[in-house]
Amino acid sequence: MKMQRLIPMLPVRNMPASVDFYRKLGFEVENRNDGWRWAMLVLDDCRVMLDESINQPPDAPRTSVIYLYPDDIFAYHREVRRRGLEVPSISHPFYGMSEFRIEDLDGNRLWIGQKTGDVG
């Protein structure tokens, strides 16, 4: 099992305004869904996700998510459990991923997932 990539997911107050800001840094929109209030931006080999929905309610403290992409979500899930972490079952949310979500000891959020079409 190999971890393929890590993409930060940043909570933003206004996704369209944040996209404009990152475009000024040279990022381009790779994927965007205004209904979800989410966008994936790319600059060379770097990617960042911008998301309004992970900051609910809007007056909550700003928190970030690190999204990890193993090449085999099920093998990684088993391995993490074998190592003694209590993790939830793998879910299949509406946006086409197989994933599970955990927090580290300081409350940092880690979402681990694989595109559903790439599973198995």
Secondary structure, DSSP 8 states (H G I E B T S, - for coil): --EEEEEEEEE-S-HHHHHHHHHHTT-EEEEEETTTTEEEEEETTEEEEEESGGG-STTS----EEEEEES-HHHHHHHHHHTT------B--TTSEEEEEEE-TTS-EEEEEEEGGG--
